[in-house]
Amino acid sequence: MQPTIDGSIRGDIGGDEQQIDSKDSAYHDISYKHILLPVWISAYRYRDKTFRFLVNARTGEVQGERPISWVKVMMLVVFILAALVLIWMWIR
């Protein structure tokens, strides 16, 4: 809340530069309803394993587990190694 309060003070003062000598913020009667966040929680099953994820509806940030395709990982490793070999052969 402090950055929002500072922004409001600077907006009220206006101009190019502001100097805030003091400020006093007090918070009263804070309850759970003031800190609820819009979050979507979900899960799905893939190949008999459950993967859970969360989406912060305010920022769009996604966190959670995801399946890893070992075939695609190995294809990437082979591609990188082949590229390195081709570069090494081109340099020689």
PyMOL CGO cylinders between C-alpha atoms (Angstrom):
from pymol import cmd
from pymol.cgo import CYLINDER

trace = [
    CYLINDER, 0.00, 0.00, 0.00, 2.91, 2.36, 0.64, 0.3, 1, 1, 1, 1, 1, 1,
    CYLINDER, 2.91, 2.36, 0.64, 3.86, 2.79, -3.06, 0.3, 1, 1, 1, 1, 1, 1,
    CYLINDER, 3.86, 2.79, -3.06, 0.22, 3.58, -3.87, 0.3, 1, 1, 1, 1, 1, 1,
    CYLINDER, 0.22, 3.58, -3.87, 0.04, 6.14, -1.06, 0.3, 1, 1, 1, 1, 1, 1,
    CYLINDER, 0.04, 6.14, -1.06, 3.33, 7.73, -2.18, 0.3, 1, 1, 1, 1, 1, 1,
    CYLINDER, 3.33, 7.73, -2.18, 2.02, 7.93, -5.76, 0.3, 1, 1, 1, 1, 1, 1,
    CYLINDER, 2.02, 7.93, -5.76, -1.20, 9.58, -4.56, 0.3, 1, 1, 1, 1, 1, 1,
    CYLINDER, -1.20, 9.58, -4.56, 0.74, 12.15, -2.55, 0.3, 1, 1, 1, 1, 1, 1,
    CYLINDER, 0.74, 12.15, -2.55, 3.04, 12.96, -5.49, 0.3, 1, 1, 1, 1, 1, 1,
    CYLINDER, 3.04, 12.96, -5.49, 0.00, 13.20, -7.80, 0.3, 1, 1, 1, 1, 1, 1,
    CYLINDER, 0.00, 13.20, -7.80, -1.73, 15.62, -5.43, 0.3, 1, 1, 1, 1, 1, 1,
    CYLINDER, -1.73, 15.62, -5.43, 1.38, 17.82, -5.19, 0.3, 1, 1, 1, 1, 1, 1,
    CYLINDER, 1.38, 17.82, -5.19, 2.01, 17.80, -8.94, 0.3, 1, 1, 1, 1, 1, 1,
    CYLINDER, 2.01, 17.80, -8.94, 4.98, 19.39, -10.74, 0.3, 1, 1, 1, 1, 1, 1,
    CYLINDER, 4.98, 19.39, -10.74, 8.28, 17.90, -11.84, 0.3, 1, 1, 1, 1, 1, 1,
    CYLINDER, 8.28, 17.90, -11.84, 9.85, 17.37, -8.43, 0.3, 1, 1, 1, 1, 1, 1,
    CYLINDER, 9.85, 17.37, -8.43, 8.28, 16.77, -5.06, 0.3, 1, 1, 1, 1, 1, 1,
    CYLINDER, 8.28, 16.77, -5.06, 9.73, 16.68, -1.59, 0.3, 1, 1, 1, 1, 1, 1,
    CYLINDER, 9.73, 16.68, -1.59, 7.68, 14.79, 0.97, 0.3, 1, 1, 1, 1, 1, 1,
    CYLINDER, 7.68, 14.79, 0.97, 8.85, 15.83, 4.44, 0.3, 1, 1, 1, 1, 1, 1,
    CYLINDER, 8.85, 15.83, 4.44, 6.62, 13.46, 6.36, 0.3, 1, 1, 1, 1, 1, 1,
    CYLINDER, 6.62, 13.46, 6.36, 3.65, 11.18, 6.05, 0.3, 1, 1, 1, 1, 1, 1,
    CYLINDER, 3.65, 11.18, 6.05, 1.70, 9.14, 8.54, 0.3, 1, 1, 1, 1, 1, 1,
    CYLINDER, 1.70, 9.14, 8.54, -0.28, 6.12, 7.41, 0.3, 1, 1, 1, 1, 1, 1,
    CYLINDER, -0.28, 6.12, 7.41, -2.47, 4.21, 9.81, 0.3, 1, 1, 1, 1, 1, 1,
    CYLINDER, -2.47, 4.21, 9.81, -4.31, 0.96, 9.10, 0.3, 1, 1, 1, 1, 1, 1,
    CYLINDER, -4.31, 0.96, 9.10, -7.36, 0.01, 11.14, 0.3, 1, 1, 1, 1, 1, 1,
    CYLINDER, -7.36, 0.01, 11.14, -9.81, -2.87, 11.07, 0.3, 1, 1, 1, 1, 1, 1,
    CYLINDER, -9.81, -2.87, 11.07, -7.88, -4.95, 8.55, 0.3, 1, 1, 1, 1, 1, 1,
    CYLINDER, -7.88, -4.95, 8.55, -9.67, -8.22, 7.91, 0.3, 1, 1, 1, 1, 1, 1,
    CYLINDER, -9.67, -8.22, 7.91, -9.32, -11.16, 5.56, 0.3, 1, 1, 1, 1, 1, 1,
    CYLINDER, -9.32, -11.16, 5.56, -11.60, -9.69, 2.91, 0.3, 1, 1, 1, 1, 1, 1,
    CYLINDER, -11.60, -9.69, 2.91, -9.05, -6.98, 2.18, 0.3, 1, 1, 1, 1, 1, 1,
    CYLINDER, -9.05, -6.98, 2.18, -6.33, -9.43, 1.21, 0.3, 1, 1, 1, 1, 1, 1,
    CYLINDER, -6.33, -9.43, 1.21, -8.22, -11.88, -1.00, 0.3, 1, 1, 1, 1, 1, 1,
    CYLINDER, -8.22, -11.88, -1.00, -6.60, -12.30, -4.39, 0.3, 1, 1, 1, 1, 1, 1,
    CYLINDER, -6.60, -12.30, -4.39, -8.24, -13.48, -7.58, 0.3, 1, 1, 1, 1, 1, 1,
    CYLINDER, -8.24, -13.48, -7.58, -6.56, -16.84, -8.13, 0.3, 1, 1, 1, 1, 1, 1,
    CYLINDER, -6.56, -16.84, -8.13, -7.69, -19.68, -10.33, 0.3, 1, 1, 1, 1, 1, 1,
    CYLINDER, -7.69, -19.68, -10.33, -6.67, -23.11, -9.10, 0.3, 1, 1, 1, 1, 1, 1,
    CYLINDER, -6.67, -23.11, -9.10, -6.94, -26.13, -11.34, 0.3, 1, 1, 1, 1, 1, 1,
    CYLINDER, -6.94, -26.13, -11.34, -5.57, -29.61, -11.93, 0.3, 1, 1, 1, 1, 1, 1,
    CYLINDER, -5.57, -29.61, -11.93, -5.57, -32.10, -14.77, 0.3, 1, 1, 1, 1, 1, 1,
    CYLINDER, -5.57, -32.10, -14.77, -4.59, -35.72, -15.26, 0.3, 1, 1, 1, 1, 1, 1,
    CYLINDER, -4.59, -35.72, -15.26, -2.09, -36.75, -17.89, 0.3, 1, 1, 1, 1, 1, 1,
    CYLINDER, -2.09, -36.75, -17.89, -0.95, -40.37, -18.17, 0.3, 1, 1, 1, 1, 1, 1,
    CYLINDER, -0.95, -40.37, -18.17, -2.20, -41.28, -14.69, 0.3, 1, 1, 1, 1, 1, 1,
    CYLINDER, -2.20, -41.28, -14.69, -0.43, -38.36, -13.01, 0.3, 1, 1, 1, 1, 1, 1,
    CYLINDER, -0.43, -38.36, -13.01, -2.14, -35.25, -11.62, 0.3, 1, 1, 1, 1, 1, 1,
    CYLINDER, -2.14, -35.25, -11.62, -0.68, -31.84, -12.46, 0.3, 1, 1, 1, 1, 1, 1,
    CYLINDER, -0.68, -31.84, -12.46, -1.81, -28.79, -10.49, 0.3, 1, 1, 1, 1, 1, 1,
    CYLINDER, -1.81, -28.79, -10.49, -1.46, -25.15, -11.49, 0.3, 1, 1, 1, 1, 1, 1,
    CYLINDER, -1.46, -25.15, -11.49, -2.44, -21.69, -10.27, 0.3, 1, 1, 1, 1, 1, 1,
    CYLINDER, -2.44, -21.69, -10.27, -3.18, -18.58, -12.31, 0.3, 1, 1, 1, 1, 1, 1,
    CYLINDER, -3.18, -18.58, -12.31, -2.98, -15.15, -10.70, 0.3, 1, 1, 1, 1, 1, 1,
    CYLINDER, -2.98, -15.15, -10.70, -5.95, -13.42, -12.32, 0.3, 1, 1, 1, 1, 1, 1,
    CYLINDER, -5.95, -13.42, -12.32, -4.51, -9.99, -11.61, 0.3, 1, 1, 1, 1, 1, 1,
    CYLINDER, -4.51, -9.99, -11.61, -1.08, -10.44, -13.24, 0.3, 1, 1, 1, 1, 1, 1,
    CYLINDER, -1.08, -10.44, -13.24, -1.65, -13.53, -15.41, 0.3, 1, 1, 1, 1, 1, 1,
    CYLINDER, -1.65, -13.53, -15.41, 1.31, -15.30, -13.82, 0.3, 1, 1, 1, 1, 1, 1,
    CYLINDER, 1.31, -15.30, -13.82, 1.06, -19.09, -14.02, 0.3, 1, 1, 1, 1, 1, 1,
    CYLINDER, 1.06, -19.09, -14.02, 2.75, -21.43, -11.56, 0.3, 1, 1, 1, 1, 1, 1,
    CYLINDER, 2.75, -21.43, -11.56, 2.56, -25.16, -11.19, 0.3, 1, 1, 1, 1, 1, 1,
    CYLINDER, 2.56, -25.16, -11.19, 3.64, -28.51, -12.51, 0.3, 1, 1, 1, 1, 1, 1,
    CYLINDER, 3.64, -28.51, -12.51, 3.77, -29.58, -16.13, 0.3, 1, 1, 1, 1, 1, 1,
    CYLINDER, 3.77, -29.58, -16.13, 4.54, -32.86, -17.88, 0.3, 1, 1, 1, 1, 1, 1,
    CYLINDER, 4.54, -32.86, -17.88, 7.96, -33.21, -19.48, 0.3, 1, 1, 1, 1, 1, 1,
    CYLINDER, 7.96, -33.21, -19.48, 8.29, -35.02, -22.79, 0.3, 1, 1, 1, 1, 1, 1,
    CYLINDER, 8.29, -35.02, -22.79, 11.57, -36.92, -22.58, 0.3, 1, 1, 1, 1, 1, 1,
    CYLINDER, 11.57, -36.92, -22.58, 11.42, -37.58, -26.34, 0.3, 1, 1, 1, 1, 1, 1,
    CYLINDER, 11.42, -37.58, -26.34, 11.41, -33.82, -27.06, 0.3, 1, 1, 1, 1, 1, 1,
    CYLINDER, 11.41, -33.82, -27.06, 14.17, -33.21, -24.50, 0.3, 1, 1, 1, 1, 1, 1,
    CYLINDER, 14.17, -33.21, -24.50, 16.35, -35.89, -26.12, 0.3, 1, 1, 1, 1, 1, 1,
    CYLINDER, 16.35, -35.89, -26.12, 15.62, -34.49, -29.61, 0.3, 1, 1, 1, 1, 1, 1,
    CYLINDER, 15.62, -34.49, -29.61, 16.78, -31.06, -28.42, 0.3, 1, 1, 1, 1, 1, 1,
    CYLINDER, 16.78, -31.06, -28.42, 19.98, -32.52, -26.94, 0.3, 1, 1, 1, 1, 1, 1,
    CYLINDER, 19.98, -32.52, -26.94, 20.73, -34.42, -30.17, 0.3, 1, 1, 1, 1, 1, 1,
    CYLINDER, 20.73, -34.42, -30.17, 20.04, -31.27, -32.23, 0.3, 1, 1, 1, 1, 1, 1,
    CYLINDER, 20.04, -31.27, -32.23, 22.40, -29.17, -30.07, 0.3, 1, 1, 1, 1, 1, 1,
    CYLINDER, 22.40, -29.17, -30.07, 25.14, -31.81, -30.23, 0.3, 1, 1, 1, 1, 1, 1,
    CYLINDER, 25.14, -31.81, -30.23, 24.75, -32.09, -34.03, 0.3, 1, 1, 1, 1, 1, 1,
    CYLINDER, 24.75, -32.09, -34.03, 24.97, -28.30, -34.36, 0.3, 1, 1, 1, 1, 1, 1,
    CYLINDER, 24.97, -28.30, -34.36, 28.13, -28.24, -32.22, 0.3, 1, 1, 1, 1, 1, 1,
    CYLINDER, 28.13, -28.24, -32.22, 29.70, -31.01, -34.32, 0.3, 1, 1, 1, 1, 1, 1,
    CYLINDER, 29.70, -31.01, -34.32, 28.86, -29.16, -37.55, 0.3, 1, 1, 1, 1, 1, 1,
    CYLINDER, 28.86, -29.16, -37.55, 30.34, -25.93, -36.19, 0.3, 1, 1, 1, 1, 1, 1,
    CYLINDER, 30.34, -25.93, -36.19, 33.47, -27.79, -35.05, 0.3, 1, 1, 1, 1, 1, 1,
    CYLINDER, 33.47, -27.79, -35.05, 33.84, -29.43, -38.49, 0.3, 1, 1, 1, 1, 1, 1,
    CYLINDER, 33.84, -29.43, -38.49, 33.32, -26.10, -40.27, 0.3, 1, 1, 1, 1, 1, 1,
    CYLINDER, 33.32, -26.10, -40.27, 36.01, -24.42, -38.12, 0.3, 1, 1, 1, 1, 1, 1,
    CYLINDER, 36.01, -24.42, -38.12, 38.54, -27.21, -38.82, 0.3, 1, 1, 1, 1, 1, 1,
]
cmd.load_cgo(trace, "trace")
